[in-house]
Structure formats: C-alpha cells, structure tokens
C-alpha cells in the first residue's frame, strides 16, 4: 500500500457534477498493491492519523501535530497509478490490485479512517470513476 500525503489549504474531487471538498487538512492519494492485506491497511490508517505534519496551536513549531490533533479534514483519492511501472513507453499496472478487490479494500480503508477519527471529516471521490482532482498544497516549510 502506498499513500502520498499532501498537506493542503484546500482540495476537491469532482465526478460529473458531484463535488467532495475539504478545507485545510490532508489529501491522500492511495494506491493498493495486488498483495496488500488488512494488516497493511490498518498500519496505513494509523500512520496517516498519527503523522505530525502540522504546526502547533501558535503556528510557531512545525511537525508538532497530526491531522487528528489539529482537528482537520482528510480527502482520500484512490490512485492505482501509484503502482505503475514503465515498460518501454507504455505504463503497466500489474502491481496494483484488481479493481473489484481494490474497491472493497478502499472502502474498508475509508471506513477504518472514519472509525478512528471523525466520520464527517473524511471525504472521498468515487472509486473507479474519472475524477477531476484539485489540490492547493500548503508548503509553508
């Protein structure tokens, strides 16, 4: 399992006319490998909620608080291309989990995040759909 964690000022996912968005928080691009397990998923959920990438309450000391500590939002986007590889000029995604299994694993991932944090602060796109993802990174440091 691979996750790209991006600290954001805001982020959104649009599928057709349906928009899911967050203000300040984390945008997670999640790739699921063909051999990922529930243990991998549990590790990733805990790591995402505990990693300290936000400043303290005064805005002075960086790397002090997690998304959970700061009470911020999380936008999750399934991203099978994180397991892409190049063979000549054509990408291959054979290391990514197949769509039907991956959809179930991704759903479990979202449910676990919601259980471990605050359900209303977890947003996502639509698995397997064409999405427009807008990310405004927070790169102050």
ABEGO torsion letter per residue (X at the ends): XBBBBBBBABBBBBBEABBBBBBBEBBBBBBBBAABBAAAAAAAAAAAAABBABBBAAGABBGABBAAAAGBBBBBBBBAAAABBBBEABBBAAABBBAAAAAAAAAAAAAAAAAABBAAABBBBBBGBBBBBBBBBBAAX
